[in-house]
Amino acid sequence: MWNEKCLDVRYRRAEGAVERQLQPLGLVLKAGVWYLVAQVGDQPRTYRVSNIIDLAVTEESFKRPKDFDLARFWVTSSRAFETSVYHSNATLRVTARGLAKLDVLGSPVARAAAETATRRMPTAGSASTIPIESIDRAASDLIALGATPRSSNPRNCARGSS
């Protein structure tokens, strides 16, 4: 990156492995996950480092765009990505403690939960609607937050809706 040398990478995607020549612009650590921001042609893109299968530094040089701002790019692209992955909604019954834990699922989820929370009921919690990628992913994410004895009741589980 510092020497402005191109990278030849083989990268794992959902459709299979692809090969790219990248011009590395920066590394970002978000929630314990490393991302490489690199230019392909004239377009900066983001690559999850753990999905890089092979990487080789080439002898080919490139010029870093003078106006490229890694922090600004990251904020803009992160927001666009976060909103693009949600394809549905889930309605949850959540306590105040549970509402606070939703922050680990990302700011769009936490914000939506807080904005849609109904009046808190003493024993059942609040009803909140959050954006989700899929029912399977939401179930996995919510279970990972930790269950309370009350959440083992099937009536208190998330319901997916389109």
Secondary structure as GFF3:
##gff-version 3
##sequence-region A 1 162
A	DSSP	beta_strand	5	13	.	.	.	ID=ss1
A	DSSP	beta_strand	16	30	.	.	.	ID=ss2
A	DSSP	beta_strand	33	40	.	.	.	ID=ss3
A	DSSP	beta_strand	43	48	.	.	.	ID=ss4
A	DSSP	three_ten_helix	49	51	.	.	.	ID=ss5
A	DSSP	beta_strand	52	61	.	.	.	ID=ss6
A	DSSP	alpha_helix	70	84	.	.	.	ID=ss7
A	DSSP	beta_strand	88	94	.	.	.	ID=ss8
A	DSSP	alpha_helix	96	101	.	.	.	ID=ss9
A	DSSP	three_ten_helix	102	105	.	.	.	ID=ss10
A	DSSP	alpha_helix	107	116	.	.	.	ID=ss11
A	DSSP	beta_strand	126	132	.	.	.	ID=ss12
A	DSSP	alpha_helix	135	144	.	.	.	ID=ss13
A	DSSP	three_ten_helix	149	152	.	.	.	ID=ss14
A	DSSP	three_ten_helix	154	156	.	.	.	ID=ss15
A	DSSP	beta_strand	159	161	.	.	.	ID=ss16
###
